[in-house]
Amino acid sequence: GADKIVGGETFSQAIPLIQQLNHEGLVVTVDHLGEFVDCEEESRDRAGECIRCIQQIASNQLQSEVSLKLTSLGLDISRELVMENMELILKEAQKHDITVTIDMEDSSRCGATLDIYQALKEDYPNLGTVVQSYLYRSDEDLDRLNDCQPYLRLVKGAYKESGKVAFPEKHLVDDNLKHLIKKNLLNGNYTAIASHDDAIVDYTKKLVEEHNIPKDRFEFQMLYGMRNQMQKDLLEEGYKVRVYLPYGEDWYGYFMRRLAERPANIAFALKGVFSK
Ligand code: FMN
């Protein structure tokens, strides 16, 4: 059932799994599912949940970061609210030296998300965000973000976007992801390469070798349960690999988004659900 696709309904339920993944050499980022919160009280509840999650990561000495979505913390309500919620979360994270990454949502929220990222990054260095290679704007975003020495997760992008803002052709999205990976690494910024695509992983391996970029300057990220053999191989080759582990009751939206992405994804995801 649903509990296999995600880490569990509550963070406590996900702890043994995270311990097991850490034991295998994988580091983790957990994401409490749920987005598009449209009431203030609910956004404050979400922030409280994030804070408890950070406290449990610390008290259980888990090797895990936290990923979150600004829409679940009030982005669509007011900037003040989302800043207030984020500052509470980031203060707790800073106390325990835990990194928080702001997931990137659809293109209509990209500008606001990056503005908030830059504003918070000054006071909270352990803060990352995501840049999506399907957006035309991303190359310039990388230039603009470079001043704050960003911790960036680079991805292709998961939302349905129009040709006005995003490359319609897959090969252009792939080429742009390679371009962004190279640019961010050569800018000297820590980079998470989040892709299950062999071509992207191979490109990164060649690039870092060619430019002598040490293995502690980047990491590979994949969804929990996908490309398990590739994860193992990368670990054996000495690379850092982080798995993205969703938990929470709102797994349905998560599942449907994966389904919308590409058939191969769902094939992997289904394997993770049914064949273990
Ligand atoms: N897509 C987004 O639009 N925003 C995100 O914040 C985001 N985070 C991701 C984190 C991880 C660890 C992974 C593996 C993917 C993430 N994605 C995100 C999804 C990618 O954009 C992409 O849709 C998916 O990985 C399929 O492409 P692939 O063949 O390169 O793996």
Boltz pocket constraint, residues with backbone or C-beta under 6 A from the ligand:
constraints:
  - pocket:
      binder: B
      contacts: [[A, 102], [A, 103], [A, 104], [A, 105], [A, 130], [A, 132], [A, 155], [A, 156], [A, 157], [A, 158], [A, 159], [A, 194], [A, 195], [A, 196], [A, 197], [A, 200], [A, 221], [A, 222], [A, 223], [A, 242], [A, 243], [A, 244], [A, 261], [A, 265]]
      max_distance: 6.0
